Amino acid sequence: MTKTSTCVYHFLVLNWYIFLNYYIPHIGKDEEKLKEFHDGGRSKYLTLLNLAIFFGVACLDDVLKRVIGKKDIKFVTSFRDLLFTTLAFPISTFVFLVFWALFHYDRNLVYPKGLDDFFPAWVNHAMHTSIFPFSLVETILRPHHYPSKKLGLALLGACNFAYIVRILWRYIQTGNWVYPVFASLSPLGIILFFSATYVLSAGIYLFGEKINHWKWGAIVKPRRKKN
């Protein structure tokens, strides 16, 4: 893609996620049957918000490079890369893999069939399917400079921990789990589940780094740091 095409791509995806972050929470908000979903489930939209923020920064980076020049916006470019490598790609890929694996095993664990009466099928795919191809295209579209493995995995772990705290806090406040799968697990099972999520997220992070190096190795190698 040309720089103009990349800029247009970022702009279109950004507006798509802005629309979703506004539209999805308002679906069926007056339905009593969805009270549990909306009271305890807004954490589900964090993946969309995360991608909206990333593509917003990517758009800002595109615009500033055209207006100011590359050398004057190193901070924005570095922040863009940090967001993508430690958050956007690992989290979106993780959600895509885990959601659909559980959905096909037993959809009641993550997305009860009753929600189909209120949420169009495209909304489910917008939240849990489109996030992966958009992130994958971004990986192939342009190079991203990864931090050291120690820093990258530490930031990913911190974000995972913050999300776990949010899930537990919402449960304490509302008595409802963000996803029904947690209700079927014992306290030890929940601990093991959260531990496994970090291991999988870390594996995805390293996989994304491999893809980035395979596609852009000659470009990103000079800025890579040793652990």
N, C-alpha and C positions, 0 to 999 in steps of 0.2 A: 504493500500500500504506500501511496505517497503521503507526505506530511499533511496535505489537505484532507485526504481520505481518512487518515487516522484521526484528525481533529473532528471531522464530521461523525465518525464512528463513536468517539467518546461523547460527543454532544447528544447524539440520539439515544445511546444507552443511559446516559445520565437522566435525561427526561423520562425515559421508560421507568427507571427506578423511583424518581420523584413521584410520578403518577401512581405507582404501586404502593409506595409508602403512605400516600394520602388516601387512595381508593380502598385498599383492602381492609383497614380497620373500621371503615364505615359500612361494610357489607352486613346487612342484617342486624345492625346495632340495636334496633328496637325489638328484636325477637327475643322472648324470654328463654327459648331453647339455646340461644347462643351466648347467654350471659356468662356461663362458665368459660367459654372460649375467649371472650373478650376481656373478662376480668383477669384471667390467669394466663392468657396466651399472647400478650403483646410482645413477649420476649421472642416470639417466632419471627417478628419483623426485623430483628437486629441484623440478620444476614442481609436483608434488602437495604437497610440503613447503612451498613458497612460498605456495601458496593456503591451505594449512592454517593457516599463521602469520597470513596476512592475515585470514581469517575468524575466527581466534581473537581478534585485536585488535579486529575489528569487533564481535564478541560482547561483549568487555570494554567497549568504548565504549558499546554499547547498555545494558548493565547499570549502568555508572557514571552514565550520564545519568539513569537512573531513580532511583538511590539517592542520588547526591551532588548532581547538577545540572550543567547544561551549562557554566557558566562555570568550574567547578573542574577540568575535564578537557580543557582545550584541548590539552595535550601529547599525550594519547592520540588525540584526534580528528585532530590534525595528523599524527601518526605513521601513523595509519590511512590518511589520504589519500595520504601520501608512499609508503607501501607499495603502494597500489593503482595510483597513477598511474605510478610509475616501475618497478614490478616485476610485480604481479599481472596487470594488463590487457595490457601489451606482451608479456610472456613467454608467457602462456597463448595469446594470439592468434597469436603467432609460431609456437609449437609446433604449434598446430592447422593453420595454413596450410602450413608447411613439411613436417610429417610426412605429411599426406595428399596433398600434391602429389608427394612422392617415392614414397609408397606406391603411388599409381596409375600413376606412371611406371615404377617397378621396385621392388616391395616388398622385394626382397632387399637393397636399399640401407639400409633402416631397420628392417624387421620380417620376417625370413625366414619362409617358409611353415612351416618345421619347428616354429616356436613355437606354431602353432595346435594341435599335439598336446598341449601342456601348459597353454596359457593360453586360457581361454574368450574368445569374441569380446567379451563385455562388459568384460573387463579392458582390452583394447586401446582400446575406446571410452572407458572410464573414464580412462585415461591421456592420450588424445590427442583426444577429441571433447568430452566433457562440460566440460572446462576452459574452452572458449570461451563456450558459452551462459551458464554461471554467471557469468563475468566480464562478459558483455554485459548480463545482467540487473542486475548490481550497478551498472553505468554508468547505466542508466536508472532504477534504483530510488532512488538518492539522489545529491545533488551531492557532488563531490569537488574540493577546492581544489588546483589544480596549482601547483607551484613555478615559478619563472622558467624559460624554455626552456633557458637556459644551464645552470642547476643540474640540471634534470630530465634533460636529455640527457647531462650529465656523470655523473650517478648511474647511468643506464642503461648507459652505456659502461663504467663501473667494474664493474658486475655482469656484463656480457658478458665482460669481460676475466677476471674471477675464474672464471667458468664455463669459459672456454677453458683457463685454467691447470689447472683441475681435470681436464678431459678429457685434456690432455697428460700430466698427472701420473699418471693412471690407466693411460694407454698405456705410460708408462715402467715403471710397477710391474708390470703384468700382460702387456704385449705385445699386448693386445686393445683395439680401439677401441670406444667406447661405442656407436657406430652403424657398421655396415659401410661406409657411404658413404665414410668417411674412408680406408678401406683402398684404395679405388679411385682416390684422388686423389694427385697428386704433391705434394711440399712446397709448391710455388708454388700449386697448386690448393687446398690446404688454407688457405693464407694468404688467397687470393681468396674462398674460401667463408666464412671467418670475417669478412672485411671486409664481404661482402655481407649477412651476418646482422645486423651492426650497422646498416647502412643500412636494411634492412627493419624492424628493431626500432624505429629512430628514426622511420620513417614511420608505424608503428603507434602509437607514442607520440603523435605529432602528430595522428593521426586520432582517437585517444581523447580528446584535448583538445578537438578540434572537436565531437565528439559531446556531451561534457560541457557545453561552452559553448552548443551548440544547445538542449540540453534544460534547462539550469539557468543560462543566462547572467545573468539578473537577480539570481540568488542569489550566484553565485561571483564576479561582476565586482568588487565592492568589495574583495575580498582578493587579486585578481590583481596581480602586480607587473610593472613594466616591465623589459625585459631591460637 
